[in-house]
Amino acid sequence: MRNLSVASVILFFILAYVVQSVALPEGKAEASEMDQALATWIWNTRDIETKPVEVLQFMEEKQVSDAYLQINRSIAQSSYRSFIEKATAKGIRVHALDGAPNWATIKGATYQSNLFNWLEAYQANAAEYQKFSGVHLDIEPYLHSGWTNNYQDTIAFYQDRLLNAKARAGSMSILFGVDTPFWFDEQSYQNRYGSGNLAEWIIQTADVITLMAYRDCADGGNGIIALVRNEIAFAEEHHKKVSIGVETGQTSEASYISFFEEGEAIMNDELLKVKTAYENSTALDGFSIHYLDSWMALKP
């Protein structure tokens, strides 16, 4: 009888494991296998008012750890407080997202100051569990005419913004993050900040570095693994971590930019290849999916 009972117990646990594996919601198995931090951008800030339950449920199911939420100052602070409180309860950190190409100009200091003034006032009036965990800049200076017409000054203005943001984020004891394209490792600077490689400078400066490696395959010369190799090396050298971003939205650019056509299953497979390629690196800090609305609509 004793042996029969032990065998029954063992069989019970085996069956329970099988049932649990089968019952995992779609995406959970991939997230568990990935075992990496996962972030996303929320550009449509109204989502936190019009469909907060749906947004939070989706992020929880996908095991999102960080959400970059676009700041829309026309939205009541009470809406931010409510959303962040619920996100915090689910273990999701929310970062204040803002930035535009014209921030990399002499007038950009005013635009950025408006963001930080709003953020400092918000943090001062929010409970601890309602506060932003970081600030995340998406400036993209290469989309401003100064990138072509006045490259070195534009880069210097961009560096001004990042150093100012780092200081102001530090004064609030929150993380400072930056979106940066994978090809910044091909850009140099020579200005009042000295000279060097732009990608390396950003990696040294920011707390959270998100590489916009918008490709729909991991392998090959134009694949994600190859395109982020230099940034991974810089991050290892400077004891930093980077998150690798991929696109899910429909785009009129080249067909290899987004996973819109391929769907989520193929995206997860490709990201797993990237994770495997850099599994011995100290620099890889997961993945960032651009962006929430298109990810939610992405085919399986």
N, C-alpha and C positions, 0 to 999 in steps of 0.2 A: 504493500500500500504506500509506503514511504517513497519508493522509487517512482510509483505511478504519479504521486502528487508532484514530485519534483519535475517530472517530464511534462505534466500538465501546465505547471507554472512557466516552464521554458517555452512551451508551445504558445501560451497566452501572450508572452512578451514578443515573440516573433510575429504573431498575427497583428498585435497592436502596432508594431513598427511598420508592417506592410500597409496597414490601413492608414496610418498617419502619413506615410509617404505618398500614397495614392490620393489622399484628401487634401494635399497641399494645394492652395490656390495657384492658378497660373502665374508664373513670375516668382513665386516664393522659392521654388527649387533652384532657379537660376540665381536668385539673390543669395541663397545660402551657399551655393557652390562658389559664387563670386567672392563672398566674404570680404567685401571692400566697402569703404564709405561711398555713399551715393548722393549726389546733389542734383538740383534742378533749378531752373529760372522760372519765376512767375512774373511775366511781363504785364499781363492784364490784371492790374491790381483790384479791379472791381470783382474779380473772382472771390475775394475774401468776404465780400458782402452778398453776392448773388448765389454762390454755391460752395460755401466754406466746408460743409459736411462732405460733399463729393470730393473736393480737393484734398482734404485731410485724410479721408478714407483711402484714396488712391495712393497718396504718399506713404501711408502706413503699410499698405499691402505691398508696395514696391520696396519697402524698407529704406526709404529716403532718410538720410541723416541731416541734410542741410538744404534749406530753401532760400534762394536769392530773390527777395520780394521787391519789385519796382516801387519806389516811393512816389505816390501821387498825393500831393499836399491838399487836394480838394476832398480827399476821403477823411472822414472823422477819425480822430485818434482812438476813439472808443472801438472802432472796427479793427484797428491794428491790435489793440490790447486784447480783444476777445479772440482774434485769430491766433496770435502768438501764444496766448495762455493755453489754448487747446493744442497747438503744435508742441509746446513744451511738454505737456502731459503725455504726448506720444513719443517723446524723445527726439523731436525734430527741432534743430536750431534754425532760427530765421535771421537772415542778414539783410540789411537795408541796401537795396540795389539802385544805382543811378549812374549817370554819366552820358556824355555826348561828345562827338568829335570837336565841337567848338570849345570844349573845356581845355583843349591843348592850345590855347591862345592867351594873350595878355588879359583878356576879359574873363577867361576861364576861372580865375580865382574867385570872382564874385558868384559865378554859377555854383561852384563847389561849396563855397561858404554858405550859400542858401540851404544846401542839403545838410551840412553839419550843424547849422544853427537849429534847423527843424529837429534833427536827430537828438541833439543835446537836450532840447526842451522836452521832447518825447520821453527820453530815458529818465529825466528828472521827475516826471509825473506818472511813471509806470511802476507797478509792483515788480519785484525781481523776476517772477515767472512770466511777466508780460514784456520784458525788455528784449531788444535785438541783441543777438550774440555777436554780430559783426557788421561791418559795412563793406560793400562789394562794389568796386568801380568797373564800369564797362565804357571806357572812353573812346577807344578805336581812333586814335589820332590820324591814322593813314587814310581815313575817309574825309579829312579836311583838306582844303586846297593847299594849306601851308606845308603839307607833307611833301608836295611836289615843288612848290615855289620857294619855300623857306625851311628846308628840312631840319637843319641843326637847331634853329630857334624853336621850331615846333616840338622837337624831341625834348629840348630843355624845358619848355612850358609843361609838357607831359610829365617830366620828372619832377618839376615843381609841385604839380598836383599830387603825385604819388607820395612824395615826402611829407607834404602838408597833411594828407589824409592819414598817413601812418602816425603822425604826431597827435592829431586830433582823436583818432581811434584809440591810441594809447592813453590819452587823458581820460577816456571813458572806460578804459579797461575792457575793450572789445577787440575782436579780431579785425585785421585789415586785409581784404582780398582784392585781387585784380584778375580780370579776364585778359588774356594775351594770346595772340595767334602763334601757331607753331613756327612760323617763318621769321619771328623776331630774332632768332639765332643768326640770321643772315644780315641783321642791321647793326651798324656801329654808330657810336656817338662820339663827338669831339666838341665839347662846349664847356660851360662853367663847372660842369660836374666831372671834368677830366675827359678821359677817352676809354672806350671799352666796348664790350658786346652788350646790346640792349637787353636781350633775353636774360643774360647773366645778371645784369644790374637789377632787373625787376625781381628775379628770383631771390636775390640777396635782400631786397627791400621789403617785400610783402610777406605777410603771415600765411595767406592762403593764395596759391597760384593755380589758376584754372587755364589749361592749355586748350585753345580752340582748335582741336585737331579734327576738323570736319571732313572726314573720309568714311566711306562705307565698307572698308575692308581693312583687315589688320596687316596682311602680308604685302610684300612687294615694295618696290622703290617709292611708290606713291601711297603706301599704306601707313596706318597709324603708328605701327611699331618703329618704322624707320624715321618718320617725320618728327617724333618726339625724343629721339635718342640723345641729341645734344642737350636738351632741357633736362632730361633725366640725369645726365652726367653733371650738369651744373648744380642741380639740386643735391645730388650725392656729395659733391665737393663742398657745398656750403651748408650741409646738414639741414636741408629743407625738404619739403614734400610738395608734390604737384598732383592735381587732379586732372584727368584727361577728359576733355569735353567732346561730345559727338552731337551731330544734328539729326533731328527727326522730322523737321518741317519740310513742306513742299517748297522747292526752290527752282528758279529759272536758270540757275547756274549749272555747272557741269553735273551730269548724272551721278558722279561718284562722291558728291558732297554729303548727301543725306541718306539716312536709312528709311526715308519715307516710302520708297518703292519696295524695299526688302522686308520691312516689318520687324517686330520686336524679337522674334525667335532668332533670326539671323543676326540682329544687333547683339544680342546676348552672347551668341557663339563667337562673334568677332571680338567682343570685349574680353571674353575668357581667354582668347588667344593672346591678347595684349597683356593681360594679367600674368599668364604663364611665361611670356617672354621676359617679363621684368620681376618675376617672383623672388629673385635673389637681390633685388634692389631695395635700398632703404628709402627711396624717393617716391615711389608710387603711392598715392593716397586716394585711390579709388577713381571714380568716374563721375562726370557731370553730364546730364542729359538735357539738351536744348531742344525744346523748352516744354513747360508743363502741358499747355493746351494741345500741342501737336503730339506729345508723348501719350496723352490720354486718348487721342484719336488714332494712334498708330495701329495698324493692323497687327494681328498676332504673329 
